[in-house]
């Protein structure tokens, strides 16, 4: 798990990212970077966010959705949840971001690396 913690810490240090937390589907924190109180708040609502993502996909008749972003009213800050599978488990990468930065390449790279680490 030290390698996973390192990846999360590295992501949290990239421009546009502040607090980052990796959780299981129930919100149990596995690794964090940034403000611990914010990480706990992000983790605390993971299960509810996953229910909303699932329900939205069903209602919109879309293939399973895997991502949800919430933006502050002034769009200067956002909260991003990305769900993925790794090592036979459903995991969530949750973070506070600045939406004007590109997040997809960095988070996708971290997700791929976590999947590789947990497949071992």
C-alpha positions as CSV (number, residue, x, y, z in Angstrom):
1,X,0.0,0.0,0.0
2,X,3.0,2.3,0.3
3,X,3.1,2.5,-3.5
4,X,-0.5,3.5,-3.6
5,X,0.0,6.2,-1.0
6,X,2.9,7.5,-3.0
7,X,0.8,7.8,-6.1
8,X,-2.0,9.6,-4.3
9,X,0.6,12.0,-2.7
10,X,2.1,12.7,-6.1
11,X,-1.3,13.4,-7.6
12,X,-2.1,15.8,-4.8
13,X,1.1,17.8,-5.5
14,X,0.2,18.4,-9.2
15,X,-1.1,21.8,-10.3
16,X,-4.9,22.0,-10.0
17,X,-5.2,19.3,-7.4
18,X,-5.4,19.8,-3.6
19,X,-6.9,17.1,-1.4
20,X,-7.1,13.6,-2.9
21,X,-8.4,10.4,-1.3
22,X,-8.7,6.8,-2.5
23,X,-11.5,4.9,-1.0
24,X,-13.4,1.7,-1.4
25,X,-17.1,1.8,-2.4
26,X,-18.2,2.2,1.2
27,X,-16.0,5.3,1.7
28,X,-13.2,3.6,3.7
29,X,-10.1,5.6,3.1
30,X,-7.1,3.7,1.7
31,X,-4.7,6.6,0.9
32,X,-4.9,10.4,1.2
33,X,-3.0,13.6,0.3
34,X,-3.7,17.1,1.3
35,X,-6.1,18.3,4.1
36,X,-7.1,15.4,6.3
37,X,-10.4,16.9,7.3
38,X,-11.4,17.5,3.6
39,X,-10.3,14.0,2.7
40,X,-12.5,12.6,5.4
41,X,-15.4,14.7,4.1
42,X,-14.9,13.5,0.6
43,X,-14.7,9.8,1.8
44,X,-17.8,10.2,4.0
45,X,-20.1,10.8,1.0
46,X,-18.6,8.3,-1.5
47,X,-21.4,5.7,-1.0
48,X,-24.1,8.4,-1.7
49,X,-22.2,9.7,-4.7
50,X,-22.0,6.2,-6.2
51,X,-25.7,5.8,-5.7
52,X,-26.4,9.0,-7.6
53,X,-24.0,8.0,-10.4
54,X,-25.7,4.6,-10.7
55,X,-29.2,6.1,-10.6
56,X,-28.3,8.8,-13.2
57,X,-27.0,6.1,-15.5
58,X,-30.2,4.1,-15.1
59,X,-32.5,7.0,-15.6
60,X,-30.7,8.4,-18.6
61,X,-30.4,4.9,-20.1
62,X,-26.6,5.3,-20.5
63,X,-24.0,2.7,-20.0
64,X,-22.7,2.6,-16.5
65,X,-21.3,6.0,-15.5
66,X,-18.0,6.2,-13.7
67,X,-17.4,9.9,-12.9
68,X,-19.2,12.8,-11.2
69,X,-18.0,16.4,-10.9
70,X,-19.5,19.1,-8.7
71,X,-18.5,22.7,-9.2
72,X,-18.7,25.6,-6.8
73,X,-21.0,28.4,-8.0
74,X,-18.1,30.5,-9.1
75,X,-16.5,27.5,-10.8
76,X,-13.1,28.1,-9.2
77,X,-13.2,24.8,-7.3
78,X,-14.7,21.5,-7.9
79,X,-15.0,18.0,-6.4
80,X,-14.4,15.1,-8.7
81,X,-15.2,11.4,-8.0
82,X,-13.9,8.7,-10.4
83,X,-15.0,5.1,-9.8
84,X,-12.9,2.2,-11.1
85,X,-12.2,-1.5,-10.5
86,X,-8.8,-2.7,-9.2
87,X,-7.9,-6.0,-7.7
88,X,-11.5,-7.2,-7.7
89,X,-12.6,-4.2,-5.8
90,X,-14.7,-1.1,-6.6
91,X,-12.6,1.9,-5.7
92,X,-13.1,5.7,-5.9
93,X,-10.6,8.4,-6.5
94,X,-12.1,11.6,-4.9
95,X,-10.5,15.0,-5.0
96,X,-10.8,18.7,-4.8
97,X,-9.6,20.3,-8.1
98,X,-9.4,23.6,-9.9
99,X,-11.5,23.0,-13.0
100,X,-9.4,25.2,-15.2
101,X,-6.7,22.5,-15.1
102,X,-6.9,19.3,-17.1
103,X,-7.5,16.4,-14.7
104,X,-8.2,13.5,-17.0
105,X,-4.7,12.5,-18.0
106,X,-3.3,12.7,-14.5
107,X,-6.1,10.8,-12.8
108,X,-6.3,8.2,-15.6
109,X,-2.5,7.5,-15.2
110,X,-2.9,7.1,-11.4
111,X,-5.9,4.8,-11.8
112,X,-3.9,2.6,-14.3
113,X,-1.0,2.4,-11.9
114,X,-3.2,1.5,-9.0
115,X,-4.9,-1.2,-11.1
116,X,-1.5,-2.6,-11.9
117,X,-0.3,-2.5,-8.3
118,X,-3.5,-4.2,-7.0
119,X,-3.5,-6.9,-9.7
120,X,-0.2,-8.4,-8.2
